[in-house]
């Protein structure tokens, strides 16, 4: 059994990765913030899923979490291999979503700092000379009662308030992927000996519109949906290309987001009542 060091191991994705690793019998180490011993001890296999996306309120924390710590690890730390968790948000308003696609920095994107720091982090990984693999997960969902993510938030509003305000258009669509799938793919890739220098999208491979999600929410909770006429800040996401991942992992079959969403609503009903 191997030692895995999981940065961000107490977060939404990281905690699921830790749980799956420990279920396999591996040892895990989840460093606390500002733990200087990470540059002195053997970290084994590193999974870096620490991050910050609050570009408006804490831009320097975004840079620190997404770039600075990673850069120091790549230069100073002792590890066998590392996998960096990036994001398919890099494909926003792009023409293509395969791993070799040209990427666009959108001037009207209020979270472009997030995209820029993810790109910088990826480049540092690829040019570090270390054994590093990069994964770009799409919008990750899962059961997290107090999460501020989109799906948990609208479920809570539907159950607690009987009304959901949608500040997006009906045709606003994204690719949603289960946290269970992301964790298992990350572990499989980092355990492989031939992923160094590679980038993999991790997604369901299809987009779900806000209208489909809203219709299911109404069906399950009898809530009302209030659509606010905005343009979703010009955010358009091409369907995520997962062909490279499927070629590498032919057995990868992502979970059905609408099926899982219905089950999530039932679980939230039981917990919140």
Beta strands, then each sheet from edge to edge (+ up, - down):
strand 1: 3-7
strand 2: 27-29
strand 3: 45-48
strand 4: 81-85
strand 5: 132-137
strand 6: 139-141
strand 7: 163-166
strand 8: 173-174
strand 9: 176-178
strand 10: 199-202
strand 11: 208-209
strand 12: 224-227
sheet 1: 2+ 1+ 3+ 4+ 5+ 10+
sheet 2: 6+ 9+
sheet 3: 7+ 12+
sheet 4: 8+ 11-
end
